[in-house]
């Protein structure tokens, strides 16, 4: 955006001027250092990795640093914040409003910062929000269809026939106005309720408490603007945006303290009859601060919304950065279902069939394909490939199931398979070599030329189908893109699999399957990204600098490695010699700094214990189903942990118990239900609705025990503030299943990148300890809060085999007191008696 700020703002030194921008009278003890560290590294175009527990003031610190760099330097024009937690997005909005209120109250201070909070298209589409779209169409797909139809209707100069000339103009000058605002205004006028007196409508479309000027039903284009007998549907909200020359009638004044959220711009846009999603897009182009989620930055399908503001003038804030590996790995991995491949096959077949109907139809198809330089024979070849690929998937799955479940073909397949998703790796996860699908394709002479052409072929098929009106929502382009990546991407970084989603079918759905196994499983091809650091480095390198922060980043040198920051510091080749934090190049690259701050709340308000119990591993604890539920039937390990569970659960108030998995949570819950005199709630892997209901029950009334998995959704991102939680116990180190093909492949990729000695630590141990630390961190959320924090497993203590003590933060290593289980009751009793 243009630099129109006052020269006095630009002359100020951000290292000291940030105090004018800070939202409160005085910063916390560590907060000032955090702000100044972020400003210092940001001025040099680098990144700060910052660890600070609840109460550090990370949100305000990051916003203040970014604001100082935007207001007092020429290096940055905006701050972009991304966080995967909705509650944290609200916190950034609230802190920015606090900052702006202080700035607006004093004419001698810099101007407030315009801010916008982003949400997804599904949350903003008026038709989608009110269930107007057909049940068989997603909001995203339906919106895209209506957008394309509306764009066709408002297109300006047309050449003879149906082809617009705008495409060439756009290619020559993307800023060229290819649409006709008057045509768009005509569409809007046609759609308005006050212009529809000759028609009968039940009511106006209303959403988010606002009434639009349009009816609930989607309008058809007027016959005067279409050549055919079947006028297309269009979106009047989109047409209004074109009528305004892609402008917005909504500005930052509709939000509190110049910060607009969906609650502000959604209703305001609907009342004015313009597209809320387009309004959001206009606002973000002019905002000083943009608050979004991880998808906006890291998801290739969501990133186009903000692409125009992701450049060297952007200061980035990544919140909850301990999640970055896992979340980005998922976002960058591809999955295409068998049913979607079947639809792509049908897209090709539809076009080929159309061409075979007559010479005229063949000419129409070829004319459409010619714009993509794709011959009809290539479409037929793609159809053959997808057809054979479907057969190959079924044969490969059935071979796997025959090996793992020999009798599955006899009787009811619903009873033959475990109730869980299944990975079918297409290569040895520890050997980065070509996969089974690729080898099959080469044998069948489906070579690289075909795979690389599938994205172009798919785009041509979709364009032809849309243009000829042959089918709805073709998918050939998206499938072709995944297939192209399948062939091109390396085997050292990507694992290829067939994923079998456990989704039992009954009735007509079961009768419609192509193979018996599909009554239980929904198959899909997965291209799994084992090493997100490379993509992260590219993303960070394209921006001006920033802050990555969380309460649980330790060890910080490991975090800078796996997040791509270390290779950014190392220079362009990003090579590493396999030792932690040591670049293999003399190029200093960009500055990367780290900070770790302690919990600032009073130490006397918390008891922090590391119980030196036998490691709670599968080998030591055994299978609870093979033991008696009470007394002498347990082995010594379970008996030891039963004592720890009982001791912590007796704490007054609510107690959170985090077990390594849901199965162990079930065991602990069953034991505690008989062992303590308070209600015991047991979490399971379930829907979001069920989890929310469980959380409400836990918070209601008197003290309870909630038992869950440390890898579940209740151990991080949930605010147990006030008196919602008195104690948290983490049992064991929550390592993922090390036998999983994906985990094995990740470990192999990490060994290649960071060295064999670091692979298990980087890929498995450190993420597991961060999970445990997140759970422990739920207890103390404010200055006056009191609580107990317990790690139960001797691996959390120093000097033992497989110790994870070094992966705790420096403050935690100092504060957690080591003791054996028999002393725990006395320690906790003394603590609670003193409160």
N, C-alpha and C positions, 0 to 999 in steps of 0.2 A: 504494500500500500504506500501511497506517497508520504514522504517525510515532511509533514507540515507542522511539526512541533517547534516550540520556541527555542531560540538559540541558547537561552539561559539554561534550559533543561539539558541541552546537549553538552554544555560546558562543564556541568557538575561532575565530580569524581564519583562514580558509582560505588567505590569502596567505602565512602563515607555518606554519600547522599541517600543510601538505601534506608536510613533511619527515618527519613521523611515519608517514605512509601510504606513503611512497616505499619501493620494494622492496629498495633497496640502501643501503650506508652513505653513499655520496656520488654526486651526479649528475654526468654529463658536463658539459663546459664550457658547451655550448649548452642542455643539458637543463633546467637550472633556469629559464632565461629562457623556454623553451617552456612549462613547467608554469605559471609565474606569469602569462604572457601569456594562456594559455587560461583560467585561473581569473578573471583580471581581466575579460576580455570575457564570460565565462560569467555572472559576477555581474550584469552589465548586460544580460543577455538577448541577447547577440550571438554572432558567429561569428568564429573565427580560421582563416585559410587559411595553412597552415604547410608550407614546403618544407624538407626536410632529407634529405640522402643517407643511405645505409646507415651505421649507426654513430652516428647522432644520438640514438637512443633514443626515437624517436617513440612507439612503442607504450606503453612505461612512462610517458612524459610525459603522454600523453593519458589513460591510465587513472588516473594519480595526480591529475591535475586534476579529472577527473570524480568520483573518490572523495572528494576534498576538498570539492567542491560538494555531494555527497550527504550526507556525514557532518557537515559544518560549516555548512550553510545550510538554510533552509527552502524555498529556491527549487526544489530538485531532489530527486526521490525515486529516480531510477535513471539508469544510463548504458546507452545502446544503441549497440553497435559494429556497423558493417557493413563488410565487405571482400569483394571478389570472388575473393580468392586463398585457397585452402584452407590453404596453409602459413602465411599471416598469421593466419588464424583460430586455428590451433594456437598461434601466438606470443602472441596476446592471452590465450589460456587459460593458457599457461605463465607469462606475466608476472603475471597476476592471482593465480595460485597462489603465486608468489614473494612478492608483496605480502602475501597473507593469512598465509603462514607466519611472516613477521616480526611481523604484528599479533597472531597467536595466541600467540606466544612471550612477549609482554609484557602483563601485566594492565593496565598504565598506558596502553596505546595503545588506540585505538578498536577496536571489534569488526571481525573480518574481514567482507568483503563476499560475500554469496551470489551465485554466478554460474552461468549456464547457457549452453551452446553449442547452437545450433539446427542441425537438419539437415532435409532434405526428407521428406515422407511416405513416398516410395518406399523410403527407407533405414530406415524404422521399422516398416512393416507386416509382422508376422510371416508372414502368408500370402504376401504379395508377395515377400518376401525368399527364401522357400523354394520359389517356383515353383508354388504350389498353385492359383493362379488360372488360368482358361482362357487359352490363348495369344492369343485374339482380344480380350482385355480388358486395358486398362492398369491398373496398380496403383491409380492415382488414381481412375479411374472405378469400378473394382470396390469400392474402399473406400467411396466415396460411396454406391454402391448398398446395401452392407451396413449402412452407418450409418443410412440412411433406413429400411431394413427393421427394424433393431433399434429405432430410435426409435418406429416404429409399434407394435411389440410391447410396449414398456414404457410406452406412454402411459397416463396415469391415467384419470380419469373419462371415460366415453364416453356420448354421447347415443344415442338409438335409431338403428339403422342402422350404417353403417361410419364415419361422420364423427366425428372427435374434437372435443372442445370446447376442446382445448388452444390452438389457434391464437388464439382470441379472448382467452384468458387471457394468452398471451404478448404480444399486442399491447397489452393494458392494462397489464401489468407484466412486463417482460422477465425479472425475477428470480423470478417466480412458478415454483414447482416443478410443472411440468406432467407429469412422469414419476412412476411409482410404483416406488420402490426395491425393494419386495417382488417386483413382477413381474420386475424386472431380476435380482434374486437367484435367482428361480425359473429364469430362462433360464440363468444361470451354472451353477446346480446341475445342470440338465439336460445341459449341455455337458461337464461335467467327466468325465475318464477314469474316476474311481472310481464314477460314476453310470451308466456305460455297460456294465455287466457283461453285459447281455443282447445286446450287439452285439459285433462283432469288429472290432478296429482293428489295423492293422499296428504303429503306434507313436504316441507322443505327438509333438506338433509341437515341434520344437527349432529354435532359431536363435540366433546370436551366442553360442554356447556355453551357452545356457540352455534348460532343458526347461520347457515350459508345462504346465499341468494339463489341456490340451485335446488331442483327437486332431488328426492332420494334416488330415483332411477337415473341411470347414466343416459345422457342425451345422444341421439343420432345426429350426424351431420346433416345440414339442410340439403335438399336435392339439388339446389342451385350450385353447390360446391362440389358435387360428385358426379362422376360420369355414369356409374352403374345404377341398377335398380335397387340395390341393397346398401343404403347409406351406412357407413361404418359408425360405430360408437366412438366417442372422443371424450377427453377429460376437460371440462370447462375450467378447472383450477389451473391446469397446464396451459390452456389457451390464454388465460388472463396473464400468466407470466410472460408469454410471447407478446401479448398486447402491450405490456409495459416495457418492451425491449429488454427482457430478462432482468428487469429491475424488481425492487421490493418496496411495497408500501409500508413495511415494518422496519423500524430502526431500533437502536439500543435503548431508546427512551421507554419502550414498553416493559422493560425489565427493571427489577429493583436495583438501584445503584448502578445502572448501566450494564447489568449482567442479565442476559436473557436466557431462559430455559424453555423447554418444550411447553411448559405450562403457560408461558407468555406468548411465544410466537405461533403456537398451534391455534389457539382460539382467535387471536388477532388476524391470522391469515384466513381462517375459515370465514369469519365475518366479512372480510373484504373480498372473498371469492377467489383468492389466489392460492397456489400450491404451497403448503407449509414446508415440504421438503426442499423446494426451490428457494423459499425464503431463508431457510437455514443455510443453504449453500451460498446465498448472497451475503448473509451476515458474517459467515466465517471468513470470507474474502477480505472483510474490512475490520475484523476484530483484532484487538491487541492480545487477547488471551482466548484460546480455544480449548475446551475441555471435552475429551472424548474417551472412548474405551480402546482396548488393545486392538480391536479389529480395524479401527480407522487407520492405524499406523502399520500393522503387521499383516492384515488379511488382504491378499491381492484383489479379492472381489469387492472389498469395502474401501480400500485405499483411494480409488479414483475420486471420491468425494472431496478429499483433502489434498490431493496431489499438488494442486497449484500453490499451496502454502508450505510445502515441505521442501525447503531449500536452505541455502547457507545463511539466510536471514532469520532462521527459526531456532529458538532456544527450546530444547525438548526437556520435559519432565516426565519420567517414567516412574509411576508409583507402584507399590507392591511388586517391586522388581524381582523378588525371589521367585515369582511365578513365571518369569519370562521364558526360561528354557522350555518348560512343559507346554505353555500356552502357544508359543510361536511354533514349536514342533508340530503341534496339532493343526495350527492354521496353515502351515506350509506343506502339510501332507495332503495327498490327493486320494479321494475315494470315489469310485464310479460303480454303481450297483449294476448287477446283471440285468435288471429290468430296464435301466437307463441305456445300457448297451443295446438291448433289444429294441428300444425305441429309436436309437440311432440307426440300427439296421433297417427298421421300418421307414424311417425318413428317406434313406437312400432308395429303398424299394419303391416307395411312393413316386419318387421323381423318375426312376427308370420306367415304371409302369406307365406313367403319364406320357413319356416320350414314345412309348411303343404303341400308343392308341391311334396315332395318325401322324402324317407328315407335318401337318400344321402344329400339332402339339410338340412334336420333336423339335421343330424350329423354335417354338417358344422357349422350351427348356434350354436349348443350346444357346439362345440369345442371352438368357439370364446367366448361364454359366460362363459365357464368354467374358463378361465383365470381371470375372475372377481368374480368367485364363485357365479354366478347368474343363477338360473334355468330358463328355458323357461317359466314356469308357472308364474314367477314373472313379465315377460315382458307382458304376456297376462293380468295379473291383473292390471298392470300400464295402459295398453291400456283401460281397462274397466273404471278405475278411471278417466282418462282424458276425456273419452267420456261422462261420467256422469257429470263431472265438467263443460264441455261446456254447457250442458243442464241446469245445475244449474245457471250458470252465466246469461244465457238468461232469465230464469224465474225470477231471482232476479231483473234484470234490468227492465224487463217489468212490474213487480209488482210495482217497484219504480215509473216508468213513468206513470202508471195508476193512482197512488196516486197524483202525482204532476201535470200531464197534462192529464186530463181525456179523452179528445177528440183526442188524438194524433193518434189513429188508423184510424180516419176518415179523408179522404183527403190526402194532401201531407204532409208527416212528416217533410219536410224541413221547413214548415211554422209553425209547432206546437211547436218547441223547441227554447229556447233562444240561441243566437250565442255565446256560451261560454262553457268551460269545466265544468263538473259537478262531484262533489264528492258524492258517495253513501257509507256512512260509514256502516261497518258491525257490529258495536257495538256502544253503547252510548259512544261518545268521552270522557265523564267525568266519566265513570265507567270502569276501567280496568278489563274486564271480557272476557271470550271466545267469539269469533266472530261468526257470523251466518254461515260462511263457515265451520269453525271447528266443530260447533255443528251439522251441516248437515252431515259432514263426519263421525262423531261418530255414528249418527243414522243409516247411511248406512253401518256401519261396515268397513269403511275405517279408521282403527285405527292408532295409533302412529307408530307401526311397519312398516306399509306401507309407511307413509310419510317419516320416517327416512331412508327408503331403496331407495327412489326415486332418490337421487343423485347417488348412486352406480348403480342402474338400468339404469339410463340415460347414465352414462359413458360407461356401458357395451353395450348398444344399439348403441351408436355412434361408438364405436370401431368395433362392428360387421358389421355395415352398411358400414363403411369406408373400412374395410378389405375385404368384399364381393362385394364391388362396387355396392351397391344396390340403393343409392340415393346420392344427393349432399347436402352438408351443413346441416347435421342433427342438431337438436337443443335440443334433449331430455336431454342431460347432463345439459345444462344451466337451463332449466325449472325445472328439478329435484332438482337442487341446491336451487332454490328459494322456491320450495315447502317444502324442508327440513327445511329451515329457517322459513317459515311460521308456521310450527308446533312447532318448538323448541323455538322460541324467545318469551320473556315475553309480556304479554298484557299491563303491566304498562308502558313500554317504547315504544312499537310499536302499531300503529293504523293500522288496516286492512280495506281496502276500495276497492270498484270497482270505477275506474276512467273512466269517459266517455269523451274522447277527441272529441271536436267538429270538425269533418272533413267530411263535406257533400260530397257525392259521386253522380256522374251522369253517364249516359251511361252504358257501359258494367260493370264498377265497381259497380254501383248500382244494376244491375241485378244479380251480382254474390254473393250478401250477403245472409247469412243464415236466418236473421230476419229483419223485416222492420226497426227497430230502428237503425240498422247498416248502413242504408242509410245516417244517420246524424251523428252518434256517433261511435267512435272506442273504444271498451271497453278493460279494462285491470285490473288485480289485482295489488294492491299496498300495500306493507309492508312499512309503513312510520315510519322512525326513529324520535321520538319526542325528544330524549335526547342524542345529540352527545357528551356531555361532557365525558361520560364514555369511548367511543372509542378514543377521543382525549387524555385523560389521558394515556391510554395504549400506544399510539403512542409516546407521549412525554417521557414517562418513559423509553422507549427502547433506547432513544438517550442520548448523553452525556450532553446536555444542549442547551441553545439557547436564541434567542430574538424574541418576538412577538411584532410587531410594526404597528402603523397606526396613522393618524392624528386625529382619532376619536375613542378612546377607553374608554373615561370616561363614567360612573364612573369606575375607574380601579378595585375597589374591586368587583364590579359586573362582570367585564370581567374575572377576575381570577377564579370566581366561574363557570361561564357558559362555559369557555374554558377548564375546567378540571384541571387547574393549582392549584387551591386551594386544591383539593383532593390529588394532587401530593405532595403538601406541608404537608398535614395532615397525610400522611403515607399510608400504604398498603390498609387499609379498606376503605379509602376515605369517611368515614362517616362525616356528618355535622349535627350540632344541629339546623339548620334552620336559624341561625342568620348570617348576612353578614360577611364573612371572618373569622369565628370562627371554627377551627377544633375541632372535638369531641374526639380526641385522643392525648395522650401525645407524640406519635412518631412525631418528628419534620419533618420527611420526607426529601424532597429536598428543597433547598432555592428557594423562589420566591420573586422577588422584583419588584417594580413599579416606574416609573418616568413619569412626565408630564412636558412638556416644552412649553413656550409661543411662540406666533408668533413673530419672531425676526425683521420683517420689520417695518419701521417707522410708529408709531401710527398716525401721522398727515396725512398720505396718505390714511386713510380709515375712513369712517363714519359707526359706528355700532349701530344699533337701534333695540330695542325690542318694538314693538307697542302694547300697552295695549288695544287691541280691544276685543270685545265679542268673546269667544271661537268659532272658526270656526268648529263646529260640525254639523253632519247631522240634529240633532234636531233644532239647532239654525238657520242654514242657509236655511233649507227647500229644496224643489225640484225646481230647476230652470225652469224645464219644466212646472211647474204649476203657474209660475209668468210671468208677462209682461216683455219683455226684457229690457225696459228702464223706468227710472223715478220712479213715485210713486208706480208702481206695485211691486217693490222689498220690502222685509221686511227690518227692520232696520239693521240686521246683514249684509246682502248682500250690502246694501247701504254703510255701514261703510267700508267694504273691497273694494268696487269699488273705493272709494276715495284713499285708500292705493295703490291699483293697479295703478291708474292713476298717483299718485305722484311719485312712483318709476320708472314707465315706461318712464316718461318724462326725466329721466337722459340722459345726452349726451352719445352717443355710444351704444353698445349692452347691452341689459338687459335680464337676465334670470329670469323667473317667474316659481316657482315650486309650484304646487297645490297638494292637498292630493291624487288626482287620476285623471285619464284621462278625466272622465266626467266633473269634475270641471275645468280642463284645457280648455275644450271646451267652457265652460261658460265664463271664464276669457278672452280667446282669442277673442270671439265674442264681448265682451264689449270693449276691448282695441282697436280693429280694428276701432271703431268709436270714441274712446276717445283720442287717441294720434296721432300725425302727424308723424308716422314712420311705416314701414312695420311690420306686426305682423304674426309670424309663429306659428302654433299650432301643437305640436307633438301628435302622436297617438300610440297606441300599434300596432306596425307594424314590418316588416322585418328589418334585419340589413342593407340591401341595402337602404331601404327608410329612415332609421334613418341617415345613413351616408350622403345621399343626402341632407337631411334637415340641417345637421350640416354644410355642405359645403355652402349652401345657406345663413345660418346665418353669417358665417365668411366673406362672400364676400361683398364688397361694403360698404355703409354707415351703420349708426346705425339701429338696428332692435330690436324687442322684440321676444323672443322665450319662448312660454308657454308650459310647460310639466308637467308630474307627478313627484313628489318627489321620487316615487318608480320606476321611469323609468331608462333608461340607459344613459340619458344625464346629470344626476346630480352627477355622480361620475365616476372616471376613465377616464374622458375627460379633457384634458389640455387646459384650456382657458387662455393661457399665453399671454403676451404682451398686445395688445389693443383689444383682442378678446372679453373681457367682462368688462363692467364698473360697473355693479350693479347686485346683486342677491337678490331676494325676495322669502322667503319661507312663504307660507300661511298655517296656521294650523299645527297640529301635525299629521304626516302621519302614523297613526295607520293602521294596516291591518284589514281586515274584522273579527271582533271578533266572528262572528257567524259561521265562517268556521269550519267544523269538525276537520280539522287538527290543526287549531289555538286553538280550545277548548281542543284538546288532548294534545297539547304542554303545554298549561297552566296547565292542570291537572298533567302532568308529572313533571313540574317545581315546582308545589305546593308540590308534594310528596318529591322532592329532596331538595328544598331550603326553604320550608315553605310556608304556605298558604298566609301569608302577603306579601311575595316577588314575588309570581307567576306572577301577572299582570305586575309588574315592570320589572322583568327579561325577561319575554317572549315577551312582547309587547312594553312597554313604552320606555325602553332603546334602543332597535333596531330602533324604530321610530325616536327618537331624533338623533341617529347617522346618519340616512339618511338625516335629516334636516341639520345637521352640515356639512355633505359632500357637500350638495348643496351650502351652504354659503361659503364653502372653495374654490369654483371654482374661486372666484373673484381675490384675491391677491395672485399672484404666483411668484412675484419677488420684489426685493428691490425698484425699481423705479415705480412699478405699483400703480395705484390709483383707488379706487373704493368704492362702497356702499354695505353694508351688512344689510339686514333687516329681522328679524323674525316678522311676523304679527300674533299675537294671545297672549292674556294676560297670557296664561299658560307658556310662556317662561320667565315670570317675577316672582320674588319671592313673597311669602306670599299670593298667591291666591289659590283657590280650584283647585285641580288636577295640581298644578304647576309642570313643568318639569325643572325648573331653576337649580335644584341641579344636573341634568344630563348633563349640559354643562360643559366644562372644567373650571378649576379655572380661567384661563385667560379670557375666554369668560364671565364668571359670573361677572368679574370685569369691562370688557370693554363695554359690550352692555348697552346702555343708554335707560332707560325706558321713554316712552312718549306716549301720546294719539295721535290719528290720525290727529287731527286738527293742530298739531304743526309740522307734518312731512314735509310739503312743505317748510316751513321756514328753518328747519334744513338742508334739502338737498340743498336748494338754497345757503345757507351760505357756505356749504361745497364745492360745485362746484365753487362758486365765488372765493373761496380762493385757487383754484388749478391753 
